[in-house]
């Protein structure tokens, strides 16, 4: 899925199909790893 223009990807839509018809949709929308703000805290160090 995209918003605004086709290069602005925001998520994935999974469609369940039963007998040729869409029977359900599942949306998976998460931020991309490159948009994360890193804390600099590393366990065990």
C-alpha positions as CSV (number, residue, x, y, z in Angstrom):
1,X,0.0,0.0,0.0
2,X,1.1,3.5,-0.7
3,X,-0.1,7.0,0.2
4,X,0.3,10.2,-1.8
5,X,2.2,8.5,-4.7
6,X,3.2,5.0,-5.6
7,X,6.7,5.3,-4.3
8,X,5.6,6.2,-0.7
9,X,5.2,2.7,0.6
10,X,3.5,2.3,4.0
11,X,2.4,-1.2,4.4
12,X,1.3,-4.5,3.0
13,X,-2.3,-5.8,2.5
14,X,-2.8,-9.6,2.4
15,X,-6.0,-10.7,0.8
16,X,-7.6,-14.1,1.5
17,X,-9.4,-15.5,-1.5
18,X,-12.1,-18.1,-1.4
19,X,-13.7,-19.5,-4.6
20,X,-12.4,-16.5,-6.6
21,X,-13.7,-13.8,-4.2
22,X,-11.9,-11.8,-1.6
23,X,-13.0,-13.2,1.8
24,X,-10.8,-11.2,4.1
25,X,-8.1,-8.5,4.3
26,X,-5.2,-8.3,6.8
27,X,-3.1,-5.1,7.0
28,X,0.5,-5.0,8.1
29,X,1.7,-1.5,8.7
30,X,5.0,-0.9,10.4
31,X,7.7,1.7,10.3
32,X,10.8,0.9,8.2
33,X,14.0,0.3,10.1
34,X,15.7,3.3,8.6
35,X,13.1,5.6,10.1
36,X,13.9,4.4,13.7
37,X,15.7,6.7,16.2
38,X,18.4,4.6,17.8
39,X,18.9,4.9,21.6
40,X,22.6,3.8,21.6
41,X,21.9,1.5,24.5
42,X,23.1,-2.1,24.0
43,X,22.3,-4.9,26.4
44,X,25.3,-6.5,28.0
45,X,27.7,-3.7,27.2
